[in-house]
Amino acid sequence: MSELYFDYAATTPIDDRVVADMLVHMGQRAFGNPASTSHQHGQHARQAVEQARGQVAALIGAQANQVVWTSGATESNNLALKGVFAKAPAGRRHLVTSCIEHKAVIDSVRQLEQQGVEVTWLRPGADGLIHPEAVADALRDDTLLVSLMLVNNELGTLTDIRRIGERVRERGALFHVDAAQATGKVAIDLSSLAVDLMSISAHKTYGPKGIGALYVGDRARAQVEAQIHGGGHEQGLRSGTLATHQIVGMGSAYALAGAEMVEESARIQALSNRLRDAMLALPGVALNGDPAQRIPHTLNFSIDRFAFSPAVFSGRLALSSTSACNSASNAPSHVLLALGLNPMLANQSVRISFGRFTTNEDVDQAIEVLRQVLA
Ligand SMILES: *Cc1c(COP(=O)(O)O)cnc(C)c1O
């Protein structure tokens, strides 16, 4: 394929080292059910699952028993939001979130809204940030849960979850964070954060698709109700036979991410800065989202020019004209509209995201294509 891949925020390839670890747990040599601990086949699988749990916990500063396996961050978000409101104590039916969340949060919250949950939808400023003061102002005595993402999937902007968490805890509410775009890109230490629930996924961090986890902190433990029943796996929070090879892949991917994050981020920062500067030198191009409070891995530009369409890049640059979850609907990005972009400009925006396998030459070629199209 000659198309250059700049869509790491949509998904990443599984690292070959992760594939190798997964293969050890497929086929006739290793297939036991991790719940069948009365024999060696099952024990072997259980051991692999628990090793991976430790690897995932280590990347986010959690304890292994606080990690609950799910099918991905979509399910984790559903479990956190619906699970907490299923157990809402009387008189606590208020939720705070923002209108720039991932659709897995927005659609779950809309579902809760229909069931009578009162929701405060925070709007970002033009910088795309949800500020701690705005969250503090929205908190009420009956607020049960606050849900915000750590890294925005469309913009790459960072939320100050440390300060927000402190404010939320002061008021006795729970704090859920969608960190699907953050693992392996920014350091996360849940042992020092006032975060109660955190959604994570493997496939945004060089692991397989179809596996993720929900961190359930000790304060939240008794306040979440399972959404999938049948056997009581995962401390009763999520039933279903564990997908050993997927789980091993997530553990392996997270261990690699932890080992390589500092070096990898520095390398990507340099690539990202170079492409950003080249883009901003072109007429009509502007960066969406705060220029400083962000990760370098994801850039979003609006291109203000007559009849420009991101479709001109197809076949040459694999980038995203809106988040992958939105592109099915073809509507302008809800995130860019919330920043104040008009619908036309929101449709004339592109997300360019970098990752582990992006080379210097890839960036050279991408800049060349961008210049040809836009200069
Ligand atoms: C990709 C993503 C999700 C969904 O994760 P899956 O594992 O694909 O279900 C949720 N939230 C954010 C911010 C994401 O980027």
The ligand as an SDF file (V2000), in Angstrom:
LIG
                    3D

 15 15  0  0  0  0  0  0  0  0999 V2000
  -11.2170    4.4810   20.5270 C   0  0  0  0  0  0  0  0  0  0  0  0
  -11.8420    5.1500   21.6870 C   0  0  0  0  0  0  0  0  0  0  0  0
  -12.8880    4.5530   22.3990 C   0  0  0  0  0  0  0  0  0  0  0  0
  -13.4580    3.2140   22.0040 C   0  0  0  0  0  0  0  0  0  0  0  0
  -12.5610    2.2050   22.3110 O   0  0  0  0  0  0  0  0  0  0  0  0
  -12.8000    0.7250   21.7010 P   0  0  0  0  0  0  0  0  0  0  0  0
  -11.7920   -0.0970   22.4520 O   0  0  0  0  0  0  0  0  0  0  0  0
  -12.5260    0.8360   20.2480 O   0  0  0  0  0  0  0  0  0  0  0  0
  -14.1890    0.3340   22.0170 O   0  0  0  0  0  0  0  0  0  0  0  0
  -13.4180    5.2270   23.4660 C   0  0  0  0  0  0  0  0  0  0  0  0
  -12.9600    6.4290   23.8240 N   0  0  0  0  0  0  0  0  0  0  0  0
  -11.9750    7.0400   23.1640 C   0  0  0  0  0  0  0  0  0  0  0  0
  -11.5000    8.3700   23.6120 C   0  0  0  0  0  0  0  0  0  0  0  0
  -11.3850    6.4270   22.0700 C   0  0  0  0  0  0  0  0  0  0  0  0
  -10.4230    7.0430   21.3980 O   0  0  0  0  0  0  0  0  0  0  0  0
  1  2  1  0
  2  3  1  0
  2 14  2  0
  3  4  1  0
  3 10  2  0
  4  5  1  0
  5  6  1  0
  6  7  2  0
  6  8  1  0
  6  9  1  0
 10 11  1  0
 11 12  2  0
 12 13  1  0
 12 14  1  0
 14 15  1  0
M  END
$$$$
